[in-house]
Amino acid sequence: MGLNRRERDGLLEILYDHMVQQKYVVRYRWKPGDLGIWDNRAAVRFVVFDSGDQHRLTQRVTLRGDRP
């Protein structure tokens, strides 16, 4: 794109501010037996470790395929 560092930083700041707006944030309330799947290529993900003493199993799978 040919942006200088100041322009790149400004654009990233706009994008970061945009993605954390409440209307774009999902807070899922897990229940026993739930399965969550998301595409890391198209989502920003942040885990909140608030499950207390409840067991939570997390596994990551990477599939081969088209580059984003």
Secondary structure as GFF3:
##gff-version 3
##sequence-region A 1 68
A	DSSP	alpha_helix	5	19	.	.	.	ID=ss1
A	DSSP	three_ten_helix	22	24	.	.	.	ID=ss2
###
